[in-house]
Amino acid sequence: MRLRNRVAVVTGGSSGIGRAIAVRFADEGAQVVVGDVARNPREGGESTEALLAGRGFHVDADVSSAADVDRLVRATVDNYGRLDVMVCNAGIAGPYSKPLLETTDEDWDAIMAVNLRGVFLCCRRAIGEMVNQDPIGEARGRVIIISSQHGMIGPPGHLAYAVSKGGLVNMTHQLAVDYARRGVLVNAIAPGKILTGSPDQQDRDTLAYSHARTPFPRLGRPDDVAGAALFLASDD
């Protein structure tokens, strides 16, 4: 088991990519704390906490709130004694993601609050914990940021989302440089189109556009991203 004796936090872990990462980490031996504003998965079925089956727990947490992030990390350390892996996955787009001239101040602020400020808050709190704990192997901790291909390639009509994800690319570069010598490894995963939620939640035009931009015969699945996260979280 590649994550035996490791402790992980996964934000946005109730659904989609975060849910897949949380379950994969637990299956590999980690204790996993899920931070999310919701408990019920968008795709239906049992909650992530139920799937963890005693290998972790859920904390109600809005990553845009410094107090919530502090409570999430504090609950993790209080229960397990350390924090080895922080997965910054929580993010939003949806109705807030629009072309420039249609983007309101409220749209911009909503996306930046979660996608960029939320990751900043999680990284600050998690790395602050990691640099003061004993290393396991060569690392005191690992941070995995979920960015997007749209942080590097502009998606038509999605200004704030693309800018927020581009910010995460640069945040990853900066944190990796600043904290590698202190034993904290910081990486990002930039998925393409990942099929999350139930089939009836998929927009046909979006799916057609995504297929047109994807050379592989199928689109991505949450488990694909979970496999990449497991690699970055482990010593392999």
Steps between C-alpha positions, in 0.01 A plus 500: 500500500674811373356747752517293816533723809434815297236761579334694219250783462297522179299816444191474285509129581127431506463467123680447173879516489536565873282202587706271277826626653374460857386142444818404312718641777304310765525179297877551499517525879458871577274660757302754297317812616252641249434874509194615309197728528275204409484139610282347228683415175374669183518168319278332759570200718660473842690790650878499478514474878294180482731360232801573721347256751693614806813597308428871541221751549328808358537861613256763378736758355483787253854544369443872440478542878829512692317392815354194325838403354661534842227284653546237228876470551472522877244217509733288286806556718303463823371160385807358327799697629625631165412597142695332222301586186281798421296466180363840396216388277199718590399729215201656327407620153141446389285811461781727618726412207427729204664710227664825609218740412242283677708444814370701794701601803307236694586229243870586518507515879311170540748306286810664643380446857490122458738418216789730591455639852381159620814326377718776646335455840531121489865512394591757763336304779620156386859597423518685830421170668727289281823695545486441877443124496745212470559376146396160373772395263617810316183708538335684785190540289355512154255744341305410187316784327229418248536757223369444146610495139310829489763651723731478198266494199217750493149351481272724292261694718632408845711795613501482880530122516799497263671783687449326833646175372793683341564656838521151648769403250715791614416439866625144459827617345556752780419269789708218352803729486443654842442182702688215332808558720277474808372161393162595354437383144244704304356381169194564286281286279341670199217276378321535171126439483404260779153344504355569843146498631219290359452454121190720494711788634724500191448776245507359145670800344772498767556127450525541123750785541706297746507195273615722212797618709591157641714267283421193714176315415344570842492792739664490840353338809549593866700180558754616242576807709499294819776283355715806428433636850598166655833510316573852627394412856716190527873434521510318164 
